[in-house]
Amino acid sequence: MSKARAIMVQGTMSNAGKSLICAALCRIFAQDGHKVAPFKSQNMALNSFITEEGLEMGRAQVVQAEAAGIAPQVAMNPVLLKPTTDVGSQVIVNGEVRGNMSAADYFKYKKQLIPEIMQAYEKLADEYDIIVIEGAGSPAEINLKEDDIVNMGMAKLAKAPVLLVGDIDRGGVFAQLYGTLALLQPDEREMVKATVINKFRGDKKILEPGLDMLYDLVKIPCAGVVPYTKADIDDEDSLSERLKSGERREIDIAVISLPRISNFTDFSPFSRFSGVSLRYVKSVNELGNPDMIILPGTKSTISDLLWLRQNGLEAEIKKRAARSIPVFGICGGFQMLGERIADPYGTEGGGETRGLGLLPVDTVFEKEKTRTQTDGRFDSIGGIFSDLSGRPYRGYEIHMGQSSDTSPVIENNDVYGSYIHGIFDEPGISESIVKALYKKRGLVFDENAVFDIHSYKEEQYDLLAKTVRESLDMDLIYEILEAGI
């Protein structure tokens, strides 16, 4: 076993804030002069990223790596599950597709992945001083604890002390923490060295008697109460508040919230303009009359296209496109905008279906997934977003389908399509689109609203770290880290 020290963050439930607490710890340890890396043995998410080597991993560990000031590598997330149905997922191991499995089949199979998980962990442990490990869901899912590889099972493998995070914003935080600890085995409870209360709003003095009573019950110290953070950091969780439809501003952008939406953080740059509303919509009634419609990526292009067709959104999108409302499709959304999608190898169940017919492309699903980072300069682009022409771009592609036009961006009558995830993060691209929308509305764009997204991200990581550092007993955290298991 390597000499790297490890600390693990587990939660009482999904969306308790484990990912951001891990990101904050990565930043804090890096600020304190340590070489630190994140690790999550198994992640279930539709938001993924492609490394320089062309390997696929979950975006949460990419965010945590950015917070630590290091390049993401697939060893930080050796197992990624991308749900394809309510009872099955595509299983990705060390960045490459291992196959599609039902939940029952994967439950039987996952123990076989332990050697590969530990190989990835040891690789990081040989390169870094501290490993910040993230759990998944809750460690107290008693029906799933057999052969666990992501919560207490991983903590034991890595000999990592555990911080247990509860979400006070969703209510019942003391019951969450007490109930979780009560359902753990005695040796597992011994590994929990502190609790953390997350997403607090209000007067901490009112909470303090409850902290004392909780300690009397569990004899485990509370490392701190973390307020609801104002840091603007991409959140991959499907329960993210970003998916909630918000207020409409000067410029209104509607993202279609597909059932299997993936990489919805692609569009976060638009939400950072004060005059722009970025809404995620699921119905015709919610759509309204936006200034731009975005069709995002999806893990299930054909079934999500049929959903779009059945609930009436397809017809409404086509009506608005006919009225010169720009439509932009990314990855699976781009494929939907074409003439035809064929699945000869049964990648998504087989068959063929027509697309929206707004772009002159056909797509055929292949046996192998395209996974690559990409960069260059856009060719001449027409329509309302013609100012994108010649601009440098950078991003990554993850898709099974191959389309008949492989241009970085395809345009037809103000309808645009691209396979490139992350292009809106690049300097000048989101600004150019927003400026064009302002101009179309006859509004004046505030040039002071232009910002460097990469510098902005660094500021937000620092803000997150400052908030968490001030909220946690960092002396206790370092004691737990040093003591280990």
Buried (B, 14 or more C-beta within 10 A) or exposed (E): EBEBBBBBBBBBBBBBBBBBBBBBBBBBBBBEEBBBBBBBBBBBBBBBBBBEEBBBBBBBBBBBBBBBBBEBBBBBBBBBBBBBBEEBBBBBBBBEBBEBBEBEBBBEBBEEBBEBBBEBBBBBBEBBBBBBBBBBBBBBBEEBBEBBBBBBBBBBBBEBBBBBBBBBBBEBBBEBBBBBBEBBEEEBBEBBBBBBBBBBEEEEEEBEEBBEEBEEEBEBBBBBBBBEBEBBBBBBBBEBEBBEBEEBBBBBBBBBBBEBBBBBBBBBBBBBBEBBBBBBBBEEEBBEEBBBBBBBBBBBBBBBBEBBBEEEBBEBBBEBBEEEBBBBBBBBBBBBBBBBBBBEEEBBEEEEBEBBBBBEBBBBBBEEBBBEBBEEEBEEBEBBBEBBBEBEBBBBBBBBBBBEBEBBBBBBBBBBBBBBBBBBBBBBBBBBBBBBBBEBEEEEBEEEBBBEBEEBBBEBBBBBBBBBBEBBBBEBBBEBBEEEB
